[in-house]
Amino acid sequence: MSLTASEIWKRLLDRARQDIPEQTFRTWLEPTEALSIDGNIISVGVPDQFAADWNESKHADLFTSYGPIALGHPIQVIFKVNEERKKRSQMDFFVAPPSAAARTQTSALQAPLSPRYTFDQFVIGKSNELAAAAAHAVTQALGKVYNPLFIYGDTGLGKTHLMQAIAHEIIALHPDIRITFIGTEQFTNELITSIQNHTTPNFRRQFRETDLLLIDDVHFLKGKEATQQEFFHTFNALYEAGRQIVLTSDRPPSEIPGLEGRLVSRFQWGMVADIELPDFEHRVAILRQKAAIDHLEHSIPEEVIRLIAENVRSNIRELEGSIIKLLAFASLKHRDISIDLARDALRDKLKPTNGQHVNAQPGLTILTIQDHVAQEWGVTPEGLRSKTRTKLLTIPRQIAMFLARDLLGTQLIEIGNAFGGRDHSTVIHSIDKTRTEISSNPILKQRIFKIRDRLEALR
């Protein structure tokens, strides 16, 4: 049986997702749809000519190379403006439509909502109860309380989940409401496109006439002056009209570098709520719910749940990923899930007996970094881990934090815990401060990179 154009395009997209950065894929390829297939030529629709030209120059050859692999025969992909879309109101491209079927479609400006990112599937604990309560409150009085709602926290802790949960709830309560859910990078790309196509008035009308604006990752506004100016006016128009704004970031408004003061001020007008690292009991609850959702509650023993919760602490995505990895390993080995199997499957995540960093490779840990930096600056590792704020300790402590993030990819909250229980914003400030010093102080840069090279050799 021959494949339809949609089936062929889905296969090609699935293959492309493995090679193309996620943000690029979401911006340029998710808004596409298969139009027709004629022999070995597939026509793919895009929202406008700029997107057609971009995909043609950046992605056409790549998709051609996928043909023999994904389909078993050559394929040529042609990108063209979707004439059917051009006939629709521009608002349809990004406003959540009333029907459930229509809401599942991806549009030029609207990122897709995950069916799992609902309030029912959000596990509340001490680390996120304020943010969850504020999100619930927003859905009950749109634009009247906590406007804007600004949620911040480290990667993988549930910010986007809460944001999408708001959208799901509002759609259920008010099916005809206009909703825009978009990432900051995509907002920037759409602004650039509107400038190039001389359609800026349409762009402004589209965003300023929505009833609920959800903007993900606003920390990417840093340094983008034109985008900040446009967003400032969009924010004002929505706020003055009593329409709801929800924002997420990896840090609080005051800690976003290169963000205009007037935006910082507006982001703080409503509610600023943080999400922290979940504690042990919270992690157990998250794992139990993950198992229940996937109908695995009878397959994973309680002691295995607790083993994972004790050892995987960095974020919720890694917790859920551990369950997936464990199930795959059990299937491969044709064994039931047990403590021994879990230790074997998750050996790279389990905490070493000497208390070193959970995800560190042997020889390269936060403790190792602290030791090397302390030796170079003539202080003690204990001093770096203390709460003392003298200049003698502050600089090497900031450098050690920077290296922990750079070499180990350690979560900000974990870094803070390893350096005397410092908070999320302090760690961000230390990392940013060190990056700035590296750019402006060649002597310090040489000193830091000398330590970095020594630590790299320990991998």
Number of C-alpha atoms within 10 A of each C-alpha: 3 6 10 14 18 16 12 18 23 14 15 22 19 11 16 17 14 10 10 15 10 10 12 13 16 21 22 20 20 19 21 24 21 20 17 15 19 9 9 11 15 21 20 22 22 28 23 17 15 16 22 20 16 13 19 17 12 11 17 16 13 17 21 18 14 20 20 11 13 17 13 9 11 16 21 19 23 16 24 21 19 20 12 9 17 13 8 10 9 17 20 16 21 21 25 29 20 15 11 12 8 10 16 14 17 19 21 24 27 26 19 18 21 13 11 13 19 18 19 8 16 17 18 17 19 13 16 24 16 18 23 26 12 19 24 16 15 22 20 14 12 17 22 16 16 21 24 25 26 29 31 26 23 20 17 17 22 24 26 23 19 25 26 24 26 25 23 20 16 20 21 13 12 11 15 14 16 20 23 23 23 20 22 21 20 21 23 19 16 17 20 16 18 17 13 11 12 11 13 16 10 13 18 17 13 20 23 21 19 20 19 26 25 23 22 24 19 21 22 18 21 14 14 13 13 13 18 20 14 14 21 15 13 18 22 13 16 20 18 9 13 15 20 25 25 25 24 27 22 25 21 21 23 15 16 21 15 14 20 18 11 11 17 15 12 16 22 17 14 17 19 21 21 24 22 21 23 22 14 16 13 18 25 20 18 23 24 18 18 19 19 14 12 8 10 15 16 9 13 21 14 15 11 19 22 18 16 25 22 16 18 21 21 21 20 19 12 15 22 19 11 20 21 13 14 22 20 13 19 16 12 9 10 9 11 14 18 17 18 9 17 23 16 13 19 17 12 13 19 19 18 15 6 6 8 17 22 18 21 19 14 11 15 20 22 25 17 18 25 26 17 19 23 20 13 14 14 12 16 16 21 13 20 26 19 16 14 12 12 9 9 14 21 16 17 24 26 22 22 29 26 26 24 25 19 12 17 17 13 21 19 27 23 22 23 19 14 19 23 15 14 18 16 22 19 15 24 22 16 19 22 16 15 23 14 12 15 18 10 11 11 11 10 14 16 12 14 20 13 12 16 17 10 12 18 11 9 12 12
